[in-house]
């Protein structure tokens, strides 16, 4: 069986059975192809633990991989060989004996409250070309800031997902294809209302809540990043959509929302992922410390 057949089989398995995203599937296929090219073999049974380990070590040394990159590549190989094992192409997964390097624990980068106010103000005052562009960009920044939404989740929002009357947003394509409902914050509501009002004036309407200004298509990630870059430049506060997500999470903890509630808002699979925000929540820490009985 040729390598191309294994890759084709895995691609279908990943997309249809495991529902792995196309982007991740392509990354796995690319990594496996490079592994086979390195090993100079075309038979799946000729790939051993030693070959995979040597490839990972060599790439780490040559490309100066971080521990995270090493772990990601290892996981990609494991996913592919798990497929091969489940289909009886190999007798065992050669990746399982390769260890995972420990990752350094880093705190999420959040934005201080005064800088968030500056971002909001400069988004409003920026000389956007059209009124629709101004109201849309205000709504985009506000949605990140007041919902903690991921970039991909915002891109995939459809018009019917935003329920103004019920003041809630349904996120249908969260991480791992999980759905959740987040409430619309009172400060976000007027931003969304103004955007919807202005958007209804356009002739070209699409199913996407945030659409391209020139045509009724889904807004692109590059457009969102360009918006953030423009506001970063004029405000002096460098940020990305994910920084706004971290800031939202910190704000939830500071406001007294419990870990479980914050977890549900963020769409985390486990509360242990949410716990990291306790480390950057100074207000919550101060409150707990002041209430602690030390002596």
N, C-alpha and C positions, 0 to 999 in steps of 0.2 A: 504494500500500500504506500503510495507516494505521499510526501509531505503535504502537497497541495490538497489531497483528499482529507487528511487529518484537519487541516486548517479550515476547509469548507465545512466539514462536519461540526467542528467546534463553533464556528460562526453561527450556524443555525441553532445549535444547542444553547449557546449563550443568549442569543436574541429571543428565541421562542420559548425555551423551557425555563431558563434561569432569569430571563428578563433583565439581563445586563445591558446597560445603555450602549448605544452604537459607539460612542466615543471611547468607552472603556474597552469594549470588544476590539476595536481597531488597535488600541494600545497593546493589548495582549497578543494579538496576531502579529503585530510588528516586532514585539520583543522575542516571540518564539521563532520567527523567521530569522532574526539575527543570531539567535542561539544556534540554530541548525547550520547557518552559514559559517559560524565560528567553529562548530564541531566537525564540519565537512562530512556529514552523514546524511542519509536520506531515509533511514529506517528508525522508527520511533524506539525500538528496543535497544538501539545502540547508544541512546542518550542515558548516561549514568549519573549518579550523584556527584562523582568526581568531576565530570565534564561541566556540569551546571555550576558547581562550586568554583571551579577554576575560572569559568566565564565571569561569574559575579565578582570574584576577587580582581581579575584583570581589568574589568570595566571600572571598578571602584578606584583602582590605582591610576588608570589612564585618564578617566573622565572626572576624577575627584568627586565621586558620588558622595552624597551625604548619607547618613544612616537611614533617613526616611526614604531616599531613592532606592537604596539597597533593599529595604523591606518591601517597597512597592514592586520592584522587579521580581523579587522572590515570590511574592503573592501572585503575580501574573503567571509565572511558570507553574506554580502550584495549581492555579485554577485550570490551566490547560491540561496538566497531567492528571488532575482529578477526573477530568472528562475522559481522558484516555483509559484510566483505570476502570471507571464505571462502565465503559464500553468493551472491557476485556481486551484492549489492545496491548496493555502491559500488565505485569503481575503485581507491581507495587509502584507507588509514587516516589520517584527519586528525589523529590524536593523536600520531603518531610524530615529528612535527616540533616538538613541545612538549617542552622540556627538563625534567629532574627536578632540583629543588634538592637540594643536598648536606645530609645529615643530620649534626647534631652527634653526635660519638661520646661516649656516656655509658656508664659502667660499671654493670653490674647491681647492684641493691641486695640485699645479702646480710645475714644476721644472724650476729652473733658467737656463738661456741660457748657462752659463759656465758648469753647471752640465749636460746639454743635450749634449754638445760637448764631455764631458767625457764619457757619455754612448755610443755615436757613436764610439769614439776611442777604447774603451774597447771591444765593440762588434766586431770590426775589428781585434784587437790584441789577443782576447781570443783564447787559443789553442783548437779549435774545432777538432773533430776527422777526419772529411772529408771535402774536398773542397765544396761539395754540402751543407753540414751542415753550413759551414761558410757563403756561399753566401745566403742561405735561411734565416738564422738568421739575417743577415744584412738587407735583404729585409723586413723581418717581423718587426723589430724595426723601420726601415725607413718608412714602410707603416703606422704604428701607428703614428709616429712623423709628417709625412708630409701630412696625409689625415685626421687625427682625427677620424679614424675608430674605432667603437666599437669592442670588442673582438669577439662577436658572428658574426659580419659582416665579419670580416677577416676570421674566420673559414669557413664561407659559400661561400667565393669567389670561383668561378669556373674559369677555365683557359680562357674560352671565355669572361669572364667579364672584363679582363684586355686587353685594346686595346692600344698597344704600338704605332702603327702608328698614331692614333688620340690623343694619350697622355691623355687618360681618363679611369677611372675605373667606371663600373656600379655596384652599390650596390643594389642587388635585394631583399635581405632579411634584410632590416633595421628594426628598432624598429616599431612594429605595421604593419609589412609586407610592409612598404613603400619603394619605389625605389627612388634612386637618382644617379646622375652622379657627380663624383668629378674629377677635373683635376689632372694629374700626375705632381707633382712639378719637376722642372729641377734637383734638388738634389736627387730626388727619382728615376728618370729615369735610370741612370746607375746601380743602385742597382738592379732594376727589370730586366734590360737587362742581367746583369751578372748571376743572378739567373736562368733566363729562358735558357740561353746558357748552363749552367752547368746541369740543370735539363734534357735537351734534350739528355744528354749522358746516362741517366738511361734507363734501359730496361722496367721497370714497370712504366707506365704512368697512371694517373687517371684524372678524370674530375676536381678535386680540384686543385686550384692554389697552395696552400700550402698543401702538402701531407706528410704523414709519410715517414721517410727516409728508413724504412725497407720494407714497402709494400704500394701498391697504394690505400691507404685509407685516409680519411679526417684527418688532423692533429687534435690532441686532445687539449682541454683547458689546461690540466695539463702540456703538453709539452711547451706551450707558457709561462705559469707561471714559469716553471723551467728555461727557457731561461732568463726571467727577474730576477729571483733569482740569477743566476750565474753572470750576468752582474752587479747586485746590489752589490754583494759581492766583486768583484774585483775593481769596480769603487768607492765604498764607497757611492754611491747614491742609496738609496732605492726607488724603483718605481714599479708601476704596469702598465698594458696597459691603464687603465683609467687615470692614472696620465699623461701619454703621450697625451691622448686625451684632457685633461684640458690644458696642455701646448700648444698644437696646437691651441686651441681656443683663448688662451691669445695672442699667436703670431699673429693670424689673426687680432685681435683688435688693437694690437700695430702697425701692418703693415698698418693700415688704412682701412681695410675692414669694410664695414658697418655692422650693426647688421643683416640686412636681408641676406646679402651675407654669413656671418658667420653662420647664422641659416641654410641656405641651405647646406653649406658644412658639418655641423654637423648632419643634418637630424632631427633637432628639430621640434616638431609639432607646437610650438608657439614661437614667438620672445621673449616673456617674460622669457622663459627658458634660452635664450641666454644672456639676459641682465645681468645676474650675473657675466659674465666675464668682464663687465665694471668695476666691483668693484676690480678686481685683476690686471687690466691693468694699471700699473703705468705710462707707456709712454703716453698712451692716456689721462690719468688724468692730467699729467704734461703739455701736449700740450694744452688741453682745458683750464687749469688754466692760462697758460702763455698768452693765447689769450683773456682771459676774461677782460672786462673793469670793474674794481672794483671801480674806483672813476672818 
